Amino acid sequence: MTGAPTRSTSASPTARQVWTRSRGLLLGLLIILVAGIAIAAVRSGDQHGRLDPRSADPYGSRAVAELLKDRGVSTRVVTTLDEATEAVTPGTTLLVTDPDLLTDRQQRQLRTTMSESASRTVLLAPGAPSARTLAPGVRVEKPTPVSPRSPQCSLPAALRAGDADTGGLRYTTEAAADACYLSDGLATLLRVPDTTGGDTVLLGAPDILYNDRLDKQGNASLALQLLGSRPHLVWYLPSLGDASATDGGESSFYDLVPPGWLWATLQLALAAVLAAIWRARRLGPLVTEQLPVAVRASETTEGRARLYRRADARDRAAAALRSATRTRLAPLLGVPASRAHASDALIPAVSSHLPTTSRDLPALLFGTAPSDDAGLIRLADELDALEREVRAS
């Protein structure tokens, strides 16, 4: 390559350019990380002691337990299904604080115990999967905000309590039941009697049991009547550490990961892909630039020859030599450039121009590749000699 040297340029981005381009993405990742930590901290603080009768936190339920104790109702806190089923008798009330946390096997086992014990079972905000097993025939409808509501039913406990802070999930059933604290005609408190003499109470939201909500409306009265109708209360706080939650089989690592983390990982992966696509589009089209220095043609030829030799590509080297020779001979012999590589046009022209030559022109200009490096060197010499003869004649 020839030409005047130009000022040296570099296609590699500088550290400042890299920082300028990536700081937006890094800032976004930092915000996501800080927000995740903050949400986790807030949620962990809110959930500490939630609905635990031993907790005095705003979302704990120690106040209810103390009031029940004053009324002569004993409260036993259990965290495993085995403890809960063993403690249930006809003279107990079983409170399940998080029915949706139970596995299908646990729900079926608990339902069997409920049917056989003739006790009262209070389910706090059971969703569709748990309600279908623990309260057959009950349908779960969309939630409604928690707010003061009137009983609107004939259940004595609700009538005595009056208005209470209810809401959350709503329930309906075609069986005989007490539907109370209605929202758009759907019950936020549903009592379903059993044939054995017991009953099941579904409460759409647990707010009436929270310490900071117990003194509002008739919450305390309703809570005491629902949980204190029998002399013993079994307060069941389902735990992930319960051995019965394994369903009798071994759990894989992915079974132990909460669903929220899996969804969060998927969302982060999608965000990373979108960010990569966004950054790739900003690179723009390729731009040609002049070389920062002049490179002699002989150096380029020598470099390419070394590459051919390293790859043992004698066929490509021979084809390149013959093609270049034919291209240079064509204008000297009056052969059109479009026919420079046609043997029926180039060979007769060379023969007529050099009638006394003894060279094998077809083999020299259109032959096969040499079998070794020595043959390639001889080919290059003969092509060079042929070109000199044509130019000199």
C-alpha positions, 0 to 999 in steps of 0.5 A: 500500500502506498500513500502519505502517512497519516496521523495515528488513530486508534479504534479502541475506546478509551477508559473515559469512553467506556465509562461514558457508555456504560455508566447508564447501565451500571446506574440502572443495575445499582438502582435495581440492587438497592431497591431489592435490598430495601424491599427485602429489608422492609418485607422482613421487618413487616413479616417478623412475628406476623400473626404470632400470638407471642409477638407484640409487633403491630402485625403480631397477635399477642393481644388476641392471645392475652384476651383469650387467656383472660376468658379462660381459653388456652393457646398452644402454638404449633409449627408442624402439621403433626403437632397440629393434628395431634392437638386437635380434639372436639374441644379445640379450635384450630387456627391455620394462619397461612393455609396456602403454605401447606402442600397438597399432601399436608392439606389432605391430611389436615382435612381428614383431621378436621372431618374426624375431630368435629372441631372448629377450624379457622382458615385465614385468607385461604386461596383457591388451591387450599380452599378447594381441599380444606373447604370443598365446595367453596369458590374463591373470588377476587379480593376486595380492600379491607374496610369496616363492614356490617355483618349482614348475616345471622351468625351470632358471633358476627351480630354481637361483634357488629362492624369489623375490618374485613375484606381480602379474598371473598368466598361463595358456596352453594351449600348451607353456610353463613355468609357475612360481611358481604362485598358486592354480594360475596362473603369476606367471612364464610362459616361452613358447618360440618355434618360431624358437628364442627365447622370451618370458618374462612376469613378473607383477611387476617386484619382483625387479629393484628395488634394494631387493629384489634381496638378498631370497630368490633374486631376484638369481639369478632376475633374472640368469638371466632377463636374462643368458642371452645376451651382450647385454641391450637394456633398453627403457624405453618413452617417451611422447616416442617418435615411433612412438607417434603411429601415423602420424597427428596427435594431438589435444589430448585424445589427449595428455591422460592418461586419469586426468586426464579421469576426475579432471575428470569426477569434479570436475564431478560433485562440483560439481553435487552441491555445487550441488544440496546448497547449493540445497536449503538455501535453503529455501522462499520467505518473505514479508516486510513491506516495510520502508517504506509505499508510497502507492497512488498511487505504485504506480498511477503506477509501473504506468502508466509500465511500461505506457507504456514497453511500449506496452501500451495494451490491457493498460492499457485492460483494467485500467481497464475491469475495475476500473470493472466491479468497483466498479460491480457492488455499486452496481448490485446485480450479483453479483460473479461476474457483474460482468464479464458484459455481459448482466448489467452493461449492463442494470443500468447502463441501468436505473440511468441511463435517460437516459445517452447513453453507448455502454455496451457500447463503454465497458465492453467495447470494444476497446483505444484506438489511441493514448494520447489515446484511452486518456486519454479512456477513463479520463475516461469511465469515471471520469465513468460511475462518478461518475454511478452513485454520484450517482444 
